[in-house]
Amino acid sequence: MIGFVVTPEQAQAVNAAIADAQTSRGMPVFWLAGSYPIYRGQYAGESFIPCDDETLATPLIGHPPQTPQDFPEFATIIESIGGLDARIDIPAFDITPPEP
Amino acid sequence: MNYSLSNMLGRRMALASLDPDAKGYIDAVVAAGGTVSGGQKSAINTFYKTGKSDGWYSSLKRLYLPIWGVAAPNAIDMIGLTSGTFVGGVTHSSGYVTGNGLTGYFDTGVDPVTLGHTNATGLLIALTYISSVQTSGGMLSCAELLGANPITSLQLGTNETVGHLHQISGRLRYTEPGGAADRVGIYTVSRTATNAIEMRRRRTAGAIQLVSGTSTTVAASTRNLYAMASNYATIASIFNSSSFGLYGAGLGMSSATQDQLSASLKTMWEGATGLTLP
């Protein structure tokens, strides 16, 4: 799982900024990167924001479709959590919620 | 000249006969970046018109048709034109969406109580086009607390399909004869009375009852329904990596009405995608 390991507060701020990028254009919030609690492993207690290449290429809106990287806010949001080079690969099991 | 005039008149007549709700949805899809062909317009228009003439349209409260290959139009509700939210890893293909089974899901933004679900009525719908062979995953689901009931969900279990509608026990389970990969088709789970719940499935071969039950109910959940995962008290869980052509919710329907609805959904989805339901 490739993405950012951040504090829960940072994860909330990133998703709020993504939501703002949509609502400020008069659009509903139809896409979020999401944030996921890390339950186990060396980052337990932190939050994970998925951000692999497929996420970055998600067709969001328009024809031809714009991706997250096409929004001017993208660079600012990514820089706020260390830039794309700060992404790490964590085991999927670490963010898998305990069995309900 | 005569051909051109006739062609123009034909187009105008087709446009004039577009159902207003169909037009509203199509306009919203186009505004969000979807490309809607004449054939797709016709398939969608027929769906709305059939639903209104058959009488089941008013029982639908949310219906999503994520076939457009783009997140914004895929998030639009065909009934109220509101938008849900895709979260995490979801692939938008032509004809369906696929969660990655780890982080991807769709938050409808609405809970069963708001939809009008009670302990005597409720309906969930999902079209699974390709079933992953994972052991379990939510198709359309929410629950009050992690590990606690009541649950409102269509869900895939190991080699089975599972339905709950505001139950504290007695979930409907149907063992798929072909195993996990056989969990495909248009599923409906409907409650029409406190002690009457039924799960049905339509494929190209026809519609059948998978299982019915008489379990009692509790109050419906106030958690948002998630597609491609389950919402356990706002924590997305049991993610589903199957491919979905539509999902929605509404009020309870008889067996015959569920079959009318699923037949129209099949016709619309196939007509709008060029794909064929197994």
Interface residues (C-beta under 8 A of the other chain):
Chain A: M1 M27 P28 V29 F30 W31 L32 A33 G34 Y36 P37 P50 D52 E54 T55 T58 P59 L60 I61 G62 H63 P65 A92 I95 T96 P97 P98 E99 P100
Chain B: A32 G33 G34 T35 G69 V70 A71 A72 A75 T82 S83 G84 T85 F86 V87 G88 G89 V90 T91 H92 N100 L102 T103 A143 L146 G147 S230 Y232 I235 A236 S237 I238
